[in-house]
């Protein structure tokens, strides 16, 4: 939709704009379009804090770093038709095969293939740490170890909340993160099997600063969203008008996510702490999204941006 040149004027103006001039800044620097029908669906994510340790303790489960044999392939290097597509896997003999799935990893398939960077006290909390993509490990001495997303095993993400609803195990109003965790704890054996249906597995690295998004910059609570870069240019502002007031307003597309696919699908970031956990865990909002593009983008494209519709 855009080229780097399109953003120069808006970025220069942002460097000198005051907070009190925000409305005027967005009104003068941007024009609004809707991608497809503009119908938005927003969820939430946050920076969780779970109990753990740097050394192994009884009952704790490993937190793995990037496996040494995990290979990421840019398919665009092999065919122009596959530009932008990547796959992850491993070499087995002379074949390139999918990487181990969650159940195999939990059963020890990568014990000698990946570093263990820490240990988690609770496998359910570790599962949701992986869903969030980054977080904090609360150590026995009261210290904090920050964990950042490094990579993923290449398997498709499966939302277990949707599985619980499909099977009639959770009522629609109970399908929040808190409701899902409650069901997993009440049904430990079934819960373990259910979590394994999400074959996706995230590998972490220790980091010294706050969580970073796909752009390589820290994400900001109540300001950053994860979006699908096939439809929303990373770095672009998005104006949301939703049935959840706290999620309505202007957000910046700074991140991506395995479950965040499609036009007008966003994941709002709420920071750390109990309030962030409560809001993000229960966030399921619908409404309308407007993508804000630098003024002149439509004119440069002859007034048309494929599936995007200009808004006045």
Secondary structure as GFF3:
##gff-version 3
##sequence-region A 1 312
A	DSSP	three_ten_helix	4	7	.	.	.	ID=ss1
A	DSSP	alpha_helix	8	14	.	.	.	ID=ss2
A	DSSP	three_ten_helix	19	21	.	.	.	ID=ss3
A	DSSP	alpha_helix	22	29	.	.	.	ID=ss4
A	DSSP	beta_strand	30	35	.	.	.	ID=ss5
A	DSSP	beta_strand	39	53	.	.	.	ID=ss6
A	DSSP	beta_strand	61	67	.	.	.	ID=ss7
A	DSSP	beta_strand	71	74	.	.	.	ID=ss8
A	DSSP	three_ten_helix	75	77	.	.	.	ID=ss9
A	DSSP	three_ten_helix	80	82	.	.	.	ID=ss10
A	DSSP	beta_strand	86	92	.	.	.	ID=ss11
A	DSSP	beta_strand	95	98	.	.	.	ID=ss12
A	DSSP	alpha_helix	102	106	.	.	.	ID=ss13
A	DSSP	beta_strand	114	120	.	.	.	ID=ss14
A	DSSP	alpha_helix	123	132	.	.	.	ID=ss15
A	DSSP	beta_strand	135	138	.	.	.	ID=ss16
A	DSSP	beta_strand	144	152	.	.	.	ID=ss17
A	DSSP	alpha_helix	160	166	.	.	.	ID=ss18
A	DSSP	three_ten_helix	172	174	.	.	.	ID=ss19
A	DSSP	alpha_helix	177	186	.	.	.	ID=ss20
A	DSSP	alpha_helix	188	196	.	.	.	ID=ss21
A	DSSP	beta_strand	202	207	.	.	.	ID=ss22
A	DSSP	beta_strand	224	226	.	.	.	ID=ss23
A	DSSP	beta_strand	237	242	.	.	.	ID=ss24
A	DSSP	three_ten_helix	245	247	.	.	.	ID=ss25
A	DSSP	beta_strand	249	255	.	.	.	ID=ss26
A	DSSP	beta_strand	265	272	.	.	.	ID=ss27
A	DSSP	alpha_helix	274	281	.	.	.	ID=ss28
A	DSSP	beta_strand	285	294	.	.	.	ID=ss29
A	DSSP	alpha_helix	297	300	.	.	.	ID=ss30
A	DSSP	beta_strand	308	311	.	.	.	ID=ss31
###
